[in-house]
Amino acid sequence: MTHNKQHSALPHAALVASFMLWGINIISMKVGGREWDPLVFNGLRYASILPILWGYALYYRKRANQGRLSGESVSYKMERGDLWLAIGLGVLSAVGLEAMFSYALQYSNAANGAVLGRGFMPVITVLFALWLREIRLTPRLLIGLPLAVACVAVVVAGGSEGLRFTAETMRGDVLLLLRSVLGAVYLIGMNRLVKKYPLPLLVAIEMTAGAVALLPAVVMQVDGDMLASMSGTGWISLAYTALFGTVLGFYAHNWSLGKLGPVKASVYGFLLPVMAAISGYVLLSESLSAYQIIGGTGVLAAMYIVQKDRYQKRAAIPVSRSSTPDHQQRG
């Protein structure tokens, strides 16, 4: 494999790794959710990693300005509009994606959540991108996306909870669909920022905004007795979600987002139900049915169809290969 091919494969590999971490994270949150309130859990999750994120952001800037990284100095100055966008996306991520998902599952179920709350996000992202004229519709896209959604439905329908839509799940299902819409907005907004500013700065700002947004829930509900009552399993769940599901997962995902764009990055979201099913089988000894294996294989095939399609831009301006910015190179 040539150096260029290795370089182009890295964003795809990083996205696979991030969704592997998030697949395990679903199991972690499932176990930790038996003890933690969702808002408190996510509030502590975001707040606990702020020293790590800001410490690394400052270290990154120091190293860059000493010429040990790219050879160019790094500025953390942001345009006012972009700063507010980063803060807004942080609040959106914490409240509109994480907290809303936990709340919606109180009225629906995890199977519906995998399809409506996550599986539809790539579809909605594509619709937004088409509306914004960022991509064009191609045969591979028309075939791959519906196939992926159908296969995700097969994966979750083959699980223990099954896939069902009833009057009782209506409220949760509507919230899950809303989450997919907000997730698409997050991807498109963050894609704009990761092309302009250093990733350590963006992740630190995003998580700080999320922590502040969830701070009232933490202040009102957390006390010494509550923390003392948590078992070791509850603390391990929080630690994994904070360090692996958030720090490593968000870094890998948002770095790849800047390389591939929101549509191709969102398609990897179809891996999440598959990774969650595999994690449940390995970590919790949950059953893995033939339907889940068939559906998972179909998801991989659908993703291959979509990822082979170079649809990221409607029209390319002819430029020399040497002058093409790194963030416009796609795998």
Contacts in CASP RR format, 6 or more apart in sequence:
PFRMAT RR
TARGET T0000
AUTHOR 0000-0000-0000
METHOD contacts of the structure
MODEL  1
MTHNKQHSALPHAALVASFMLWGINIISMKVGGREWDPLVFNGLRYASIL
PILWGYALYYRKRANQGRLSGESVSYKMERGDLWLAIGLGVLSAVGLEAM
FSYALQYSNAANGAVLGRGFMPVITVLFALWLREIRLTPRLLIGLPLAVA
CVAVVVAGGSEGLRFTAETMRGDVLLLLRSVLGAVYLIGMNRLVKKYPLP
LLVAIEMTAGAVALLPAVVMQVDGDMLASMSGTGWISLAYTALFGTVLGF
YAHNWSLGKLGPVKASVYGFLLPVMAAISGYVLLSESLSAYQIIGGTGVL
AAMYIVQKDRYQKRAAIPVSRSSTPDHQQRG
1 9 0 8 1.000
7 329 0 8 1.000
8 329 0 8 1.000
8 330 0 8 1.000
8 331 0 8 1.000
9 331 0 8 1.000
10 259 0 8 1.000
11 255 0 8 1.000
11 256 0 8 1.000
11 258 0 8 1.000
11 259 0 8 1.000
11 260 0 8 1.000
11 331 0 8 1.000
12 256 0 8 1.000
12 260 0 8 1.000
12 268 0 8 1.000
12 307 0 8 1.000
12 331 0 8 1.000
14 252 0 8 1.000
14 253 0 8 1.000
14 255 0 8 1.000
14 256 0 8 1.000
15 252 0 8 1.000
15 253 0 8 1.000
15 256 0 8 1.000
15 260 0 8 1.000
15 265 0 8 1.000
15 268 0 8 1.000
16 268 0 8 1.000
16 271 0 8 1.000
17 249 0 8 1.000
17 252 0 8 1.000
18 248 0 8 1.000
18 249 0 8 1.000
18 250 0 8 1.000
18 252 0 8 1.000
18 253 0 8 1.000
18 256 0 8 1.000
18 268 0 8 1.000
19 268 0 8 1.000
19 269 0 8 1.000
19 271 0 8 1.000
19 272 0 8 1.000
19 275 0 8 1.000
20 271 0 8 1.000
20 275 0 8 1.000
21 244 0 8 1.000
21 245 0 8 1.000
21 248 0 8 1.000
21 249 0 8 1.000
21 252 0 8 1.000
22 245 0 8 1.000
22 249 0 8 1.000
22 272 0 8 1.000
22 275 0 8 1.000
23 272 0 8 1.000
23 275 0 8 1.000
23 276 0 8 1.000
23 279 0 8 1.000
24 240 0 8 1.000
24 244 0 8 1.000
24 245 0 8 1.000
24 275 0 8 1.000
24 279 0 8 1.000
24 283 0 8 1.000
25 240 0 8 1.000
25 241 0 8 1.000
25 244 0 8 1.000
25 245 0 8 1.000
26 110 0 8 1.000
26 272 0 8 1.000
26 276 0 8 1.000
26 279 0 8 1.000
27 276 0 8 1.000
27 279 0 8 1.000
27 280 0 8 1.000
27 283 0 8 1.000
27 284 0 8 1.000
28 236 0 8 1.000
28 237 0 8 1.000
28 240 0 8 1.000
28 241 0 8 1.000
28 245 0 8 1.000
29 41 0 8 1.000
29 102 0 8 1.000
29 237 0 8 1.000
29 241 0 8 1.000
30 110 0 8 1.000
31 233 0 8 1.000
31 234 0 8 1.000
31 237 0 8 1.000
32 41 0 8 1.000
32 233 0 8 1.000
32 234 0 8 1.000
32 237 0 8 1.000
32 238 0 8 1.000
33 41 0 8 1.000
33 237 0 8 1.000
35 230 0 8 1.000
35 231 0 8 1.000
35 233 0 8 1.000
35 234 0 8 1.000
35 237 0 8 1.000
36 230 0 8 1.000
36 234 0 8 1.000
36 237 0 8 1.000
36 238 0 8 1.000
37 217 0 8 1.000
37 221 0 8 1.000
38 99 0 8 1.000
38 102 0 8 1.000
38 103 0 8 1.000
39 99 0 8 1.000
39 102 0 8 1.000
39 214 0 8 1.000
39 217 0 8 1.000
39 218 0 8 1.000
39 221 0 8 1.000
40 217 0 8 1.000
40 218 0 8 1.000
40 221 0 8 1.000
40 222 0 8 1.000
41 102 0 8 1.000
41 238 0 8 1.000
41 241 0 8 1.000
42 94 0 8 1.000
42 98 0 8 1.000
42 99 0 8 1.000
42 102 0 8 1.000
42 214 0 8 1.000
43 94 0 8 1.000
43 210 0 8 1.000
43 211 0 8 1.000
43 214 0 8 1.000
43 215 0 8 1.000
43 217 0 8 1.000
43 218 0 8 1.000
44 218 0 8 1.000
44 222 0 8 1.000
44 238 0 8 1.000
44 242 0 8 1.000
45 238 0 8 1.000
45 241 0 8 1.000
45 242 0 8 1.000
45 246 0 8 1.000
46 94 0 8 1.000
46 207 0 8 1.000
46 208 0 8 1.000
46 210 0 8 1.000
46 211 0 8 1.000
46 214 0 8 1.000
46 242 0 8 1.000
46 246 0 8 1.000
47 211 0 8 1.000
47 214 0 8 1.000
47 215 0 8 1.000
47 218 0 8 1.000
48 238 0 8 1.000
48 242 0 8 1.000
49 207 0 8 1.000
49 242 0 8 1.000
49 243 0 8 1.000
49 246 0 8 1.000
49 247 0 8 1.000
50 204 0 8 1.000
50 207 0 8 1.000
50 208 0 8 1.000
50 211 0 8 1.000
52 247 0 8 1.000
53 200 0 8 1.000
53 203 0 8 1.000
53 204 0 8 1.000
53 207 0 8 1.000
53 208 0 8 1.000
53 247 0 8 1.000
54 204 0 8 1.000
54 208 0 8 1.000
56 200 0 8 1.000
56 204 0 8 1.000
57 76 0 8 1.000
57 198 0 8 1.000
57 200 0 8 1.000
57 201 0 8 1.000
57 203 0 8 1.000
57 204 0 8 1.000
60 69 0 8 1.000
60 74 0 8 1.000
60 198 0 8 1.000
60 200 0 8 1.000
61 74 0 8 1.000
61 76 0 8 1.000
61 198 0 8 1.000
61 200 0 8 1.000
61 201 0 8 1.000
63 69 0 8 1.000
64 70 0 8 1.000
64 71 0 8 1.000
64 72 0 8 1.000
64 73 0 8 1.000
64 74 0 8 1.000
64 198 0 8 1.000
65 73 0 8 1.000
65 74 0 8 1.000
67 73 0 8 1.000
74 198 0 8 1.000
76 197 0 8 1.000
76 198 0 8 1.000
76 201 0 8 1.000
78 86 0 8 1.000
78 197 0 8 1.000
78 201 0 8 1.000
82 192 0 8 1.000
82 193 0 8 1.000
82 196 0 8 1.000
82 197 0 8 1.000
83 205 0 8 1.000
85 189 0 8 1.000
85 192 0 8 1.000
85 193 0 8 1.000
86 193 0 8 1.000
86 197 0 8 1.000
86 202 0 8 1.000
86 205 0 8 1.000
86 206 0 8 1.000
86 209 0 8 1.000
87 205 0 8 1.000
87 209 0 8 1.000
88 209 0 8 1.000
89 186 0 8 1.000
89 189 0 8 1.000
89 190 0 8 1.000
89 193 0 8 1.000
89 206 0 8 1.000
89 209 0 8 1.000
90 205 0 8 1.000
90 206 0 8 1.000
90 207 0 8 1.000
90 209 0 8 1.000
90 210 0 8 1.000
90 213 0 8 1.000
91 209 0 8 1.000
91 210 0 8 1.000
91 213 0 8 1.000
92 182 0 8 1.000
92 183 0 8 1.000
92 185 0 8 1.000
92 186 0 8 1.000
93 186 0 8 1.000
93 206 0 8 1.000
93 210 0 8 1.000
94 209 0 8 1.000
94 210 0 8 1.000
94 211 0 8 1.000
94 213 0 8 1.000
94 214 0 8 1.000
95 210 0 8 1.000
95 213 0 8 1.000
95 214 0 8 1.000
96 179 0 8 1.000
96 182 0 8 1.000
97 179 0 8 1.000
97 182 0 8 1.000
97 183 0 8 1.000
97 186 0 8 1.000
99 214 0 8 1.000
100 175 0 8 1.000
100 178 0 8 1.000
100 179 0 8 1.000
100 182 0 8 1.000
101 113 0 8 1.000
101 117 0 8 1.000
101 176 0 8 1.000
101 179 0 8 1.000
103 175 0 8 1.000
104 113 0 8 1.000
104 117 0 8 1.000
104 172 0 8 1.000
104 173 0 8 1.000
104 175 0 8 1.000
104 176 0 8 1.000
104 179 0 8 1.000
105 113 0 8 1.000
105 172 0 8 1.000
106 172 0 8 1.000
107 168 0 8 1.000
107 169 0 8 1.000
107 171 0 8 1.000
107 172 0 8 1.000
107 175 0 8 1.000
108 116 0 8 1.000
108 169 0 8 1.000
108 171 0 8 1.000
108 172 0 8 1.000
108 173 0 8 1.000
108 175 0 8 1.000
108 176 0 8 1.000
109 161 0 8 1.000
109 162 0 8 1.000
109 164 0 8 1.000
109 169 0 8 1.000
110 156 0 8 1.000
110 161 0 8 1.000
111 156 0 8 1.000
111 157 0 8 1.000
111 159 0 8 1.000
111 161 0 8 1.000
111 162 0 8 1.000
111 163 0 8 1.000
111 164 0 8 1.000
112 156 0 8 1.000
112 163 0 8 1.000
112 164 0 8 1.000
112 165 0 8 1.000
112 169 0 8 1.000
112 172 0 8 1.000
112 173 0 8 1.000
112 176 0 8 1.000
113 156 0 8 1.000
113 176 0 8 1.000
114 152 0 8 1.000
114 155 0 8 1.000
114 156 0 8 1.000
114 272 0 8 1.000
114 273 0 8 1.000
114 276 0 8 1.000
115 149 0 8 1.000
115 152 0 8 1.000
115 153 0 8 1.000
115 156 0 8 1.000
115 163 0 8 1.000
115 273 0 8 1.000
116 173 0 8 1.000
116 176 0 8 1.000
116 177 0 8 1.000
116 179 0 8 1.000
116 180 0 8 1.000
117 176 0 8 1.000
117 177 0 8 1.000
117 179 0 8 1.000
117 180 0 8 1.000
118 180 0 8 1.000
118 269 0 8 1.000
118 272 0 8 1.000
118 273 0 8 1.000
119 148 0 8 1.000
119 149 0 8 1.000
119 152 0 8 1.000
119 180 0 8 1.000
119 269 0 8 1.000
119 270 0 8 1.000
119 272 0 8 1.000
119 273 0 8 1.000
120 149 0 8 1.000
120 177 0 8 1.000
120 180 0 8 1.000
121 180 0 8 1.000
121 183 0 8 1.000
121 184 0 8 1.000
121 187 0 8 1.000
121 266 0 8 1.000
121 269 0 8 1.000
122 145 0 8 1.000
122 148 0 8 1.000
122 263 0 8 1.000
122 266 0 8 1.000
122 267 0 8 1.000
122 269 0 8 1.000
122 270 0 8 1.000
123 145 0 8 1.000
123 149 0 8 1.000
123 180 0 8 1.000
124 180 0 8 1.000
124 181 0 8 1.000
124 183 0 8 1.000
124 184 0 8 1.000
125 183 0 8 1.000
125 184 0 8 1.000
125 187 0 8 1.000
125 188 0 8 1.000
125 262 0 8 1.000
125 263 0 8 1.000
125 266 0 8 1.000
126 135 0 8 1.000
126 141 0 8 1.000
126 145 0 8 1.000
126 263 0 8 1.000
126 266 0 8 1.000
127 184 0 8 1.000
128 184 0 8 1.000
128 185 0 8 1.000
128 188 0 8 1.000
129 135 0 8 1.000
129 188 0 8 1.000
129 262 0 8 1.000
129 263 0 8 1.000
130 136 0 8 1.000
130 137 0 8 1.000
132 188 0 8 1.000
133 314 0 8 1.000
134 263 0 8 1.000
134 312 0 8 1.000
134 313 0 8 1.000
134 314 0 8 1.000
135 141 0 8 1.000
135 263 0 8 1.000
135 311 0 8 1.000
135 312 0 8 1.000
135 313 0 8 1.000
135 314 0 8 1.000
136 311 0 8 1.000
136 314 0 8 1.000
137 311 0 8 1.000
138 309 0 8 1.000
138 311 0 8 1.000
140 305 0 8 1.000
140 306 0 8 1.000
140 308 0 8 1.000
140 309 0 8 1.000
140 311 0 8 1.000
141 306 0 8 1.000
141 309 0 8 1.000
141 311 0 8 1.000
143 302 0 8 1.000
143 305 0 8 1.000
144 302 0 8 1.000
144 303 0 8 1.000
144 305 0 8 1.000
144 306 0 8 1.000
145 267 0 8 1.000
145 302 0 8 1.000
145 306 0 8 1.000
147 298 0 8 1.000
147 301 0 8 1.000
147 302 0 8 1.000
147 305 0 8 1.000
148 267 0 8 1.000
148 270 0 8 1.000
148 298 0 8 1.000
148 299 0 8 1.000
148 302 0 8 1.000
148 303 0 8 1.000
148 306 0 8 1.000
149 270 0 8 1.000
151 270 0 8 1.000
151 295 0 8 1.000
151 296 0 8 1.000
151 297 0 8 1.000
151 298 0 8 1.000
151 299 0 8 1.000
151 301 0 8 1.000
151 302 0 8 1.000
152 270 0 8 1.000
152 273 0 8 1.000
152 274 0 8 1.000
152 295 0 8 1.000
152 299 0 8 1.000
153 163 0 8 1.000
154 291 0 8 1.000
154 292 0 8 1.000
154 294 0 8 1.000
154 295 0 8 1.000
154 296 0 8 1.000
154 298 0 8 1.000
155 273 0 8 1.000
155 274 0 8 1.000
155 277 0 8 1.000
155 291 0 8 1.000
155 292 0 8 1.000
155 295 0 8 1.000
155 296 0 8 1.000
155 299 0 8 1.000
156 162 0 8 1.000
156 163 0 8 1.000
156 273 0 8 1.000
157 163 0 8 1.000
157 291 0 8 1.000
158 289 0 8 1.000
158 291 0 8 1.000
158 292 0 8 1.000
159 277 0 8 1.000
159 287 0 8 1.000
159 289 0 8 1.000
159 291 0 8 1.000
159 292 0 8 1.000
160 286 0 8 1.000
160 287 0 8 1.000
165 173 0 8 1.000
184 262 0 8 1.000
184 266 0 8 1.000
187 257 0 8 1.000
187 262 0 8 1.000
187 265 0 8 1.000
187 266 0 8 1.000
188 262 0 8 1.000
189 262 0 8 1.000
190 202 0 8 1.000
190 254 0 8 1.000
190 257 0 8 1.000
190 262 0 8 1.000
191 257 0 8 1.000
191 258 0 8 1.000
191 261 0 8 1.000
191 262 0 8 1.000
191 265 0 8 1.000
193 202 0 8 1.000
194 202 0 8 1.000
194 254 0 8 1.000
194 255 0 8 1.000
194 257 0 8 1.000
194 258 0 8 1.000
194 327 0 8 1.000
195 258 0 8 1.000
195 327 0 8 1.000
199 251 0 8 1.000
199 254 0 8 1.000
199 255 0 8 1.000
202 254 0 8 1.000
203 247 0 8 1.000
203 250 0 8 1.000
203 251 0 8 1.000
203 254 0 8 1.000
206 250 0 8 1.000
207 246 0 8 1.000
207 250 0 8 1.000
253 265 0 8 1.000
256 265 0 8 1.000
257 265 0 8 1.000
258 265 0 8 1.000
258 327 0 8 1.000
259 326 0 8 1.000
259 327 0 8 1.000
259 329 0 8 1.000
259 330 0 8 1.000
259 331 0 8 1.000
260 312 0 8 1.000
260 330 0 8 1.000
260 331 0 8 1.000
261 312 0 8 1.000
261 330 0 8 1.000
263 311 0 8 1.000
263 312 0 8 1.000
264 306 0 8 1.000
264 307 0 8 1.000
264 312 0 8 1.000
264 330 0 8 1.000
267 303 0 8 1.000
267 306 0 8 1.000
267 307 0 8 1.000
268 303 0 8 1.000
270 299 0 8 1.000
270 302 0 8 1.000
270 303 0 8 1.000
271 299 0 8 1.000
271 303 0 8 1.000
273 299 0 8 1.000
274 292 0 8 1.000
274 295 0 8 1.000
274 296 0 8 1.000
274 299 0 8 1.000
274 300 0 8 1.000
277 286 0 8 1.000
277 288 0 8 1.000
277 292 0 8 1.000
278 288 0 8 1.000
280 286 0 8 1.000
281 287 0 8 1.000
281 288 0 8 1.000
310 330 0 8 1.000
312 330 0 8 1.000
END
